Amino acid sequence: MAQLGLDPEQMTQLSKTMKTEADSMDASAKKIDSKLRSAWWKGKDADKFRGDWEGRHRKALNDAARLLRDAAEHITRQVSEQNQASGH
């Protein structure tokens, strides 16, 4: 029979790392927003780039951060369930 379960310490570390990286993605999006707003850049290319950033790229970064947080929460629940099942 195959062994099932997880290492709570390793999975807790993974969850923390995922949350930290999600926070880093949020911070990156804010930095890019700030730099893009303050950059002197005029014209069609600038407008297109800003539109792409605001309409697609920033959303993709925010979505990735949210997905990492969701996965981290799933791992946290799995660790809790494992600890309960093993009496910890």
C-alpha positions as CSV (number, residue, x, y, z in Angstrom):
1,M,0.0,0.0,0.0
2,A,1.3,3.5,-0.9
3,Q,2.1,5.9,1.9
4,L,-0.2,8.9,2.0
5,G,0.0,12.2,3.9
6,L,2.2,15.2,4.1
7,D,5.0,16.7,6.1
8,P,3.3,19.5,8.1
9,E,6.5,21.5,8.6
10,Q,7.5,21.4,4.9
11,M,4.0,22.2,3.7
12,T,3.6,25.0,6.2
13,Q,6.8,26.5,4.9
14,L,5.5,26.1,1.3
15,S,2.3,27.9,2.3
16,K,4.3,30.8,3.9
17,T,6.5,31.1,0.8
18,M,3.5,31.2,-1.5
19,K,2.0,34.0,0.6
20,T,5.3,35.9,0.7
21,E,5.6,35.6,-3.1
22,A,2.0,36.8,-3.6
23,D,2.7,39.8,-1.4
24,S,5.8,40.4,-3.6
25,M,3.7,40.3,-6.7
26,D,1.3,42.9,-5.2
27,A,4.2,45.1,-4.3
28,S,5.6,44.8,-7.8
29,A,2.3,45.8,-9.3
30,K,2.1,48.9,-7.1
31,K,5.7,49.9,-7.9
32,I,5.1,49.5,-11.6
33,D,1.9,51.5,-11.4
34,S,3.8,54.3,-9.6
35,K,6.7,54.3,-12.0
36,L,4.4,54.2,-15.0
37,R,2.3,57.1,-13.7
38,S,5.3,59.2,-13.1
39,A,7.2,58.4,-16.3
40,W,7.2,61.0,-19.0
41,W,6.0,59.1,-22.0
42,K,3.5,60.5,-24.5
43,G,2.0,59.2,-27.7
44,K,0.1,56.3,-29.1
45,D,2.7,53.7,-27.9
46,A,2.6,55.1,-24.4
47,D,-1.2,55.1,-24.4
48,K,-1.3,51.5,-25.7
49,F,1.3,50.3,-23.2
50,R,-0.6,51.9,-20.3
51,G,-3.8,50.5,-21.5
52,D,-2.3,47.0,-21.8
53,W,-0.8,47.3,-18.4
54,E,-4.0,48.5,-16.7
55,G,-6.3,46.2,-18.7
56,R,-4.4,43.0,-18.9
57,H,-0.9,42.8,-17.4
58,R,-1.7,44.2,-13.9
59,K,-4.8,42.0,-13.8
60,A,-2.7,38.9,-14.7
61,L,-0.2,39.8,-11.9
62,N,-3.0,40.3,-9.4
63,D,-4.7,37.1,-10.5
64,A,-1.5,35.2,-10.1
65,A,-1.1,36.6,-6.6
66,R,-4.7,35.7,-5.7
67,L,-4.2,32.1,-7.0
68,L,-1.0,31.7,-4.9
69,R,-2.9,32.9,-1.8
70,D,-5.8,30.5,-2.6
71,A,-3.3,27.6,-3.0
72,A,-1.5,28.6,0.3
73,E,-4.8,28.5,2.1
74,H,-5.6,25.1,0.7
75,I,-2.3,23.8,1.9
76,T,-2.9,25.3,5.3
77,R,-6.3,23.5,5.5
78,Q,-4.6,20.3,4.4
79,V,-1.9,20.6,7.1
80,S,-4.6,21.3,9.7
81,E,-6.6,18.2,8.6
82,Q,-3.4,16.1,8.7
83,N,-2.6,17.3,12.2
84,Q,-6.1,16.4,13.4
85,A,-6.0,13.0,11.7
86,S,-2.6,12.2,13.4
87,G,-3.6,13.6,16.7
88,H,-1.3,16.7,16.8
